[in-house]
């Protein structure tokens, strides 16, 4: 069972069963164990996840890798034992919210999602000890451009530099 006992709050009329109310409670409550938050949002109440992510404000945060890195610290892959479907769901929700908060960037949800996947793969490429020939900036731009039509090479180059200098988005 989940360590987050929202049912207790609902049974005692402290917390409603409404997904947006639960999301607000989880978003503003400090000291929740991340693995319990992951488990609750991804396995017990995925309906709350959408409202939870909508509470994130990415307005005027144009450095996508930094925003993604910050978002994923709430859902650490190792602690949460995320499988690829759960990670994919998180990226879908994140991508939608990021594109909603930054319309001036001109990046659709699909483009943001594809960039996020490319950034994750690049971070893996850089940090995996068995990968001897690390991806070059030119290779990253060429590979990512195929799934991000309309995005400039300079923008993708900045994404590469961020991962190279700061580190992977998944920790």
Secondary structure as UniProt FT lines:
FT   HELIX           6..11
FT   TURN            12..13
FT   HELIX           19..28
FT   TURN            30..31
FT   HELIX           34..39
FT   HELIX           40..44
FT   HELIX           46..54
FT   TURN            59..60
FT   HELIX           64..72
FT   HELIX           73..75
FT   HELIX           77..80
FT   HELIX           84..101
FT   HELIX           103..105
FT   HELIX           109..127
FT   TURN            129..130
FT   HELIX           137..145
FT   TURN            146..147
FT   TURN            149..150
FT   HELIX           153..166
//
